[in-house]
Amino acid sequence: MKLKLTTLPLLIALIGSPLASAEEKHDHSKEEHAGHDHGKEDDDHDHDARKGPNGGTVVESKAGFTIEVSVGKDRKARVVFLDKELKAAALEAQSITGIAGERSAPVKLTFAKGKDADANVLISDQALPEGAHVPLNLVIKTTADAKAVSEKLELHMH
Protein backbone atom coordinates (compact mmCIF):
# COMPACT_ATOMS: atom_id res chain seq x y z
CA MET A 1 0.00 0.00 0.00
CA LYS A 2 2.84 2.36 0.85
CA LEU A 3 4.35 1.78 -2.61
CA LYS A 4 1.07 2.76 -4.28
CA LEU A 5 0.82 5.97 -2.23
CA THR A 6 4.34 7.12 -3.23
CA THR A 7 4.00 6.02 -6.84
CA LEU A 8 0.75 7.89 -7.45
CA PRO A 9 2.12 11.43 -6.72
CA LEU A 10 5.22 10.64 -8.76
CA LEU A 11 3.07 9.51 -11.68
CA ILE A 12 0.91 12.64 -11.45
CA ALA A 13 4.02 14.85 -11.40
CA LEU A 14 5.49 13.14 -14.47
CA ILE A 15 2.27 13.45 -16.44
CA GLY A 16 1.62 17.04 -15.37
CA SER A 17 5.11 18.46 -15.98
CA PRO A 18 4.90 18.59 -19.81
CA LEU A 19 1.52 20.28 -19.54
CA ALA A 20 2.89 22.87 -17.14
CA SER A 21 5.91 23.66 -19.32
CA ALA A 22 3.70 24.06 -22.39
CA GLU A 23 2.17 27.11 -20.74
CA GLU A 24 5.56 28.85 -20.27
CA LYS A 25 5.45 30.31 -23.78
CA HIS A 26 1.93 31.63 -23.24
CA ASP A 27 1.58 33.86 -20.21
CA HIS A 28 -2.12 34.48 -20.72
CA SER A 29 -5.46 32.68 -20.75
CA LYS A 30 -7.33 31.38 -23.78
CA GLU A 31 -9.71 34.33 -23.55
CA GLU A 32 -6.83 36.82 -23.65
CA HIS A 33 -5.24 34.83 -26.48
CA ALA A 34 -8.18 35.48 -28.81
CA GLY A 35 -7.56 39.23 -28.63
CA HIS A 36 -4.11 39.31 -30.20
CA ASP A 37 -1.77 37.81 -32.77
CA HIS A 38 1.52 36.22 -31.77
CA GLY A 39 3.23 37.49 -34.89
CA LYS A 40 6.80 36.27 -34.98
CA GLU A 41 6.42 34.09 -31.87
CA ASP A 42 4.48 31.37 -33.70
CA ASP A 43 5.90 32.02 -37.17
CA ASP A 44 6.85 28.80 -38.98
CA HIS A 45 9.74 30.37 -40.85
CA ASP A 46 12.68 32.62 -40.20
CA HIS A 47 12.60 35.96 -42.02
CA ASP A 48 16.30 36.29 -41.20
CA ALA A 49 17.21 33.07 -43.05
CA ARG A 50 20.38 33.33 -45.07
CA LYS A 51 19.73 34.74 -48.53
CA GLY A 52 21.62 33.79 -51.65
CA PRO A 53 23.14 36.05 -54.31
CA ASN A 54 19.76 36.29 -56.09
CA GLY A 55 17.75 36.94 -52.92
CA GLY A 56 16.52 33.34 -52.69
CA THR A 57 16.62 30.81 -49.88
CA VAL A 58 19.95 29.06 -49.30
CA VAL A 59 19.68 25.31 -48.67
CA GLU A 60 22.73 23.47 -47.35
CA SER A 61 22.26 19.81 -48.15
CA LYS A 62 23.58 17.10 -45.86
CA ALA A 63 24.93 15.56 -49.07
CA GLY A 64 27.57 18.31 -49.22
CA PHE A 65 26.26 20.80 -51.75
CA THR A 66 24.55 24.17 -51.37
CA ILE A 67 21.77 25.55 -53.54
CA GLU A 68 19.78 28.75 -53.72
CA VAL A 69 16.07 28.44 -54.50
CA SER A 70 14.26 31.53 -55.72
CA VAL A 71 11.10 32.30 -57.69
CA GLY A 72 10.97 34.32 -60.90
CA LYS A 73 8.27 36.84 -61.84
CA ASP A 74 6.58 34.05 -63.82
CA ARG A 75 6.37 32.01 -60.55
CA LYS A 76 8.82 29.44 -61.92
CA ALA A 77 11.28 27.99 -59.42
CA ARG A 78 14.93 28.84 -60.07
CA VAL A 79 17.77 26.79 -58.57
CA VAL A 80 21.42 27.82 -58.54
CA PHE A 81 24.21 25.62 -57.18
CA LEU A 82 26.53 27.64 -54.95
CA ASP A 83 30.20 27.30 -54.06
CA LYS A 84 31.64 27.71 -50.54
CA GLU A 85 31.62 31.53 -50.91
CA LEU A 86 27.90 31.39 -51.88
CA LYS A 87 28.64 32.43 -55.45
CA ALA A 88 26.95 30.73 -58.42
CA ALA A 89 28.79 27.59 -59.51
CA ALA A 90 28.87 26.41 -63.12
CA LEU A 91 26.29 23.79 -64.03
CA GLU A 92 27.67 20.51 -65.24
CA ALA A 93 25.61 17.33 -64.99
CA GLN A 94 23.30 18.37 -62.15
CA SER A 95 19.64 17.53 -62.57
CA ILE A 96 16.54 18.33 -60.53
CA THR A 97 12.92 17.23 -60.51
CA GLY A 98 10.36 18.23 -57.95
CA ILE A 99 6.84 18.42 -56.64
CA ALA A 100 5.32 21.69 -55.47
CA GLY A 101 2.10 22.54 -53.70
CA GLU A 102 -0.26 20.65 -51.46
CA ARG A 103 -0.64 16.88 -51.61
CA SER A 104 -4.23 17.28 -52.80
CA ALA A 105 -3.09 19.18 -55.93
CA PRO A 106 0.64 18.60 -56.55
CA VAL A 107 2.46 20.18 -59.47
CA LYS A 108 5.26 18.04 -60.93
CA LEU A 109 8.30 20.05 -61.95
CA THR A 110 11.16 19.30 -64.30
CA PHE A 111 14.10 21.67 -64.32
CA ALA A 112 16.09 22.68 -67.41
CA LYS A 113 19.23 24.73 -67.79
CA GLY A 114 18.58 28.40 -68.58
CA LYS A 115 20.07 30.30 -71.50
CA ASP A 116 22.44 33.26 -71.79
CA ALA A 117 22.47 35.15 -68.45
CA ASP A 118 20.70 32.18 -66.83
CA ALA A 119 23.25 29.60 -68.04
CA ASN A 120 24.00 28.54 -64.44
CA VAL A 121 20.33 28.38 -63.40
CA LEU A 122 17.99 25.39 -63.46
CA ILE A 123 14.46 26.69 -64.15
CA SER A 124 11.23 24.76 -63.59
CA ASP A 125 9.09 23.96 -66.61
CA GLN A 126 5.88 24.97 -64.82
CA ALA A 127 4.84 27.81 -62.56
CA LEU A 128 4.48 27.14 -58.86
CA PRO A 129 0.95 26.81 -57.47
CA GLU A 130 -0.80 29.91 -56.13
CA GLY A 131 -0.33 30.82 -52.50
CA ALA A 132 2.01 32.71 -50.20
CA HIS A 133 3.60 29.56 -48.77
CA VAL A 134 4.36 26.78 -51.25
CA PRO A 135 5.77 23.43 -50.11
CA LEU A 136 8.52 22.19 -52.42
CA ASN A 137 10.18 18.78 -52.55
CA LEU A 138 13.24 18.67 -54.79
CA VAL A 139 15.02 15.51 -55.95
CA ILE A 140 18.59 16.48 -56.83
CA LYS A 141 21.37 14.58 -58.57
CA THR A 142 24.76 16.27 -58.69
CA THR A 143 25.99 13.92 -61.44
CA ALA A 144 24.21 11.54 -63.79
CA ASP A 145 25.23 8.48 -61.76
CA ALA A 146 25.01 10.07 -58.29
CA LYS A 147 22.47 8.98 -55.72
CA ALA A 148 19.41 11.24 -55.70
CA VAL A 149 19.06 13.52 -52.67
CA SER A 150 15.70 14.86 -51.51
CA GLU A 151 15.42 18.38 -50.09
CA LYS A 152 12.13 19.64 -48.64
CA LEU A 153 11.43 23.30 -48.06
CA GLU A 154 8.65 25.85 -48.09
CA LEU A 155 8.90 28.86 -50.36
CA HIS A 156 7.58 32.08 -48.86
CA MET A 157 6.28 34.27 -51.66
CA HIS A 158 5.88 37.56 -49.82
N, C-alpha and C positions, 0 to 999 in steps of 0.2 A: 504494500500500500504506500509506503514511504517513497518508493521508486516512482510510482505513478504521480504522486504529488509534486515531486521535483522535476519530473519530465514534462509535465503539462505546462508550467510557466516557461520552461526553456523552449518548448515547441511553439508556444504563442509568440515569444520574443523573436524567434527565427522567422516565422511567417509574417509578422508585423513589421520587421525592420525594412524590407524592400518597399513596403507601402509608405512608410514614414519618410524614407529618403526620396521617394518620388515627388513629394510635396516641397522639397527644398528649392526647386527651381521656380515654383509658383508660390508666392507669398501672399496669396489672396484666395478668396472663396470662388466657387463656381459662379455665383451671382455677380461678383465684381469682375470676373473674367469676361463675361459677355459684353461689358462696356468698353473694352479696349482691344487693340491689336498688338500682338507681341512683336511684330516687325521682324527685326533681325534675329531675335532670340530663337524663334522656331523656324527660321529660314533653312531650307534644305540644301542650299548651295552657298558658296563663298564668293562674294563679289570681289574679294581681293585675291582670287586665284591668279596664279601666274599666267600672264598673257604672252602670246608668241609675237613674232615680228609683224604679223598681219592682224594683230588684235584678237586672235582666236584663243581657244583654250589649249593649253599645253598638257599633253598626256605622256607621262613617263611610264613606259611599259616595263613589266617585270622581266620581259624577254630581252631587255637591253637597248631598246631604241626609244626615241622620243619623237612624237608627232605633234603638230598643231592642227586643230580642227576648227574651221571657221565656216561661215555661211555667206554666200554671195548675195547680191541684190535679187537674183532670180531664185533664191531660197535653195540653191544647190549646195550640198556639202563640199567643202574644199579641204583636202588633207595635204600637208607639207611635212616631209621628214626633216628633222632638225639634227644638227651636229651638237657637240658638247657645249658650244658657245651660243646655242639656240639660234643659229643662222640656218637658212634653207640649205639642205643637202641635195646634191644632184640625184635625180631618179635614175635607177638602173633597172632592176628586175622586180621591184616591189609591186605587189598587187593587193587590191582591197575590194571586198564586197561588204554589203551591210544590210541591215534592216532598221528602218526608222519608224517611229510612231508607236501607237498603242497596239497591244496584241490583238485587239478586236479588228483593227484595220491597218496591218503592217504595210509598209512600202519597201519593196526590195530595191536595193541600190547596187549598181555596178559602177566602178570608178575607172575613168580613162585619163591618160596623161593629157594635160592641157597643151596649148600651142603658144608659140612666141613668148610673150612675157610670162605666161603660165606654164612654161616648159617643165618646171619642177613641182607642179601641183597636180594632184589626182583629184578630178572633179566628178561628182556623182552624175549619173545619166538622168536622174529624175529629181524634181524639187522635193524638199522635205515637206511632211504634212503640216497643215496649219496648226497654230498654237504657239504659246510663248515658251513652253518647256517641252522639248521633243526628245524622247528617249532614243538613243542610237547605239546599236550593237555593231561593231566593226570586226570583220575577220581579215586579218592582215598577214601577208606572207612577204618576208623581206627578200627572198629569192624564190625562184621557181620551184626548187626542191626543198625549201625550208618548211618546217612544221608551222601550220597556221596558228596564229595567236588571236584570241578574242579580247577585245577591249570594249567595255560598256561605259557609257557616259550619258549625260543629259545636257542637251544644248539649250542655253537660255537665250532666247531671241528678243531681248529687250535692252 
